Amino acid sequence: MEQSILKESTEDSIQESKNRIERFISNSSSSFILVGTFLLMLGAVSLFFILAPYFERIHLERMSSTWGIVLMIIGFSLLTIKLSFITYILFLYLKYKVVKPVSDSELPLCTVIVPAYNEGELVYKTLKSLVASDYPEEKLQIISIDDGSQDNTWEWMKKAQNELGNRVSIYQQPENRGKRHALYRGFKLGTGDVFITVDSDSIVLKDTLRTMASPFVVNQDCGAVAGNVRVLNSKKALIPRMLNVSFAFSFEFIRSAQSSLGSVLCTPGALSAYRREAVFNCLHDWINQTFMGEVSKIGEDRAMTNMILKQGYKVLFQRKAYVYTNIPERYKNLYKMFIRWERSNVRENIAMSRFAFGDFRKGAKGGTRILLLNQWLKMVLAYPAIILMLYFVVSYPVLFLSSTLAGIMVFSSMQAFFYAKKHSLSEAFWAYPYSVFYAFTLFWITPYAIVTAGRSGWLTRDLTKKQLKEQRVVAITS
């Protein structure tokens, strides 16, 4: 007995030592990256002063040719448009107001749908967080659908049902047909007046469902609501830590501004809510949507948002409706996720353009069109930007590097300031490394997504044999 206790104590000590070493390495590497990023950007700014005569000579050479003058005019015009758009978004952000949660008696019947594919234990945690919500039990229906997973997802769903009883209903697709079909089945099974979709790797807070459902009660023009997505695994790896700042800015600043127009462009898969009537008005077109003759298997969230906007409904954002979701920790999985998102943007920008410039809604529509035009500007400039980048890398490498890093320092400061004011000063500095990381390793995503927009692979859900084996071991030991 004493030997057993001593062995356990020794193992605990070893594990604690390992954890301390991992934390030390993580903190050290984080500090190194932050310091290194700032040294790079300060070096870039210093180069402008040190090499000012050299840059001035380049400027004069370019100005001596018609082509150089044209490029400068175009560049200045684009910068003016960008700054004007940012100013407009800031104005809209300042107008944004959160819809306050309504009382229990006012809350509508709500169906929460959780599609799952190869999520393992995460779906179990998701379902437990949903049941722990403060939404009235008699008004809440929770449905989870296993979309033909290859791993032990179904076992974890059964475990959740065994523990939570009739609070959760689970279903299994006979084969993997894609997230859209799993959601479709959930919509058909749901009895609620409001549908809330939650990804199976996400955790909601206690008041999230109430906050998401409330806008439908106070605003009859509300057809959909986007939740506030935060990074769950931000402390586990470098990439999630960097993206945590970017996510906060994207949702709490950009979507807040879009919400002031009633035109949030995308209700995220991690957490969205829809009016039942709006969903069933477009459900047939949504499940049968095609692109370039192929059935659409990606972008179900943006597609649903578009189809609800097209009906004349408003799409809002609820800043206080938090969901924490896992994001890729490895570069390969990250760029696959971004490719999927950008392909969806290409498709749905085209779809939105077919109705956004018509009389799709009562009242003002100019703001919605500006948001769409900004999306198109990014797409249209993707290839010219790549060509110019390659030209400057070859012709003026020092100018390219210094100007790029200096630009990152200026534009990333807005994200950093926003995050520091709303959340944490120390974490806000990660806006800078992420921008450098994106500029030099992910710049190719949009151009690649444009030429491959017809592909529909999900890219990030398939498991390796090693992962499947590890999950089976976890299931057995649980």
Summary of the structure (lengths in Angstrom):
residues: 478
radius of gyration: 24.5
end to end distance: 24.9
largest distance: 88.1
contacts: 1516
relative contact order: 0.11
helix: 64%
strand: 12%
